[in-house]
């Protein structure tokens, strides 16, 4: 099972993780999307929320060094600098065309 979070702004990947107000939480079981849940994020405490949700992989746009450090400290693998429509990005991830960098 993989718990994937995509930082969102409307139907697109948010330009910056630190400014993201929401995520799409996706549970993947046996290579198939088992559930999708849009969730609002608080301005502070993103790390705690992602940890509590058990996120394994985070797909996001730009992110600060602090965000990278926080994700690594939480053992969340990050796929940064992604742009585009959330559905397209999810499809690319499911086809193993996006790879975590940390």
C-alpha positions in Angstrom: 0.0 0.0 0.0 1.2 3.5 -0.8 -0.2 6.7 0.7 0.3 9.5 -1.8 -0.3 13.2 -1.2 -0.4 15.7 -4.0 -0.4 19.4 -3.0 -3.2 21.1 -4.9 -4.5 24.4 -5.9 -7.8 23.9 -7.6 -7.3 21.0 -10.2 -3.6 21.7 -10.5 -0.5 20.8 -8.5 0.2 23.8 -6.2 3.1 26.0 -7.3 4.6 26.0 -3.8 4.2 23.4 -1.1 4.6 26.0 1.7 1.7 27.9 0.4 -0.5 24.9 -0.4 -3.9 25.0 1.2 -5.0 21.5 0.3 -3.9 18.0 -0.8 -5.4 15.1 -2.6 -4.7 12.1 -0.5 -4.6 8.9 -2.6 -4.4 5.4 -1.3 -2.9 2.9 -3.8 -3.3 -0.9 -3.2 -1.9 -3.5 -5.6 -1.1 -0.8 -8.2 -4.7 0.5 -8.2 -6.2 3.7 -6.7 -8.3 2.5 -3.8 -9.4 5.9 -2.5 -9.0 9.6 -3.2 -9.8 12.2 -0.6 -9.3 16.0 -1.0 -8.2 17.5 2.3 -7.7 21.1 3.5 -4.4 21.9 5.2 -3.6 24.4 7.9 -1.0 27.1 7.2 1.3 25.6 9.8 1.7 22.0 10.9 1.8 20.4 7.4 4.5 17.9 8.5 2.4 16.7 11.4 -0.7 16.3 9.2 1.3 14.4 6.6 2.8 12.2 9.2 -0.5 11.5 10.9 -2.0 10.6 7.6 0.9 8.1 7.0 2.0 9.8 3.7 4.7 7.8 2.0 5.1 9.9 -1.1 4.5 13.7 -1.6 4.1 15.2 -5.1 4.4 19.0 -5.1 5.6 22.0 -7.0 8.4 24.2 -5.6 9.5 23.8 -2.1 11.9 25.5 0.3 14.9 23.9 1.9 13.0 23.8 5.1 10.2 21.8 3.5 12.8 19.3 2.0 14.4 18.9 5.5 11.0 18.4 7.1 9.9 15.8 4.6 13.2 13.9 4.9 13.0 14.0 8.7 9.5 12.5 8.4 10.8 9.8 5.9 8.4 11.1 3.3 9.7 10.6 -0.2 9.3 13.7 -2.3 8.7 14.3 -6.0 9.3 18.1 -6.3 9.0 20.6 -9.0 6.0 19.0 -10.6 3.5 21.1 -12.6 0.2 20.4 -14.2 -3.2 19.0 -13.9 -3.6 16.7 -10.8 -5.3 13.9 -12.8 -2.4 13.9 -15.4 0.2 13.9 -12.6 -1.5 11.0 -10.8 -1.7 9.1 -14.1 2.0 9.6 -14.6 2.8 8.5 -11.1 0.6 5.3 -11.6 2.6 4.6 -14.8 5.9 4.9 -12.8 6.9 8.0 -14.8 7.5 10.1 -11.6 10.2 9.0 -9.2 10.8 10.2 -5.6 14.1 12.1 -5.1 14.4 11.6 -1.3 
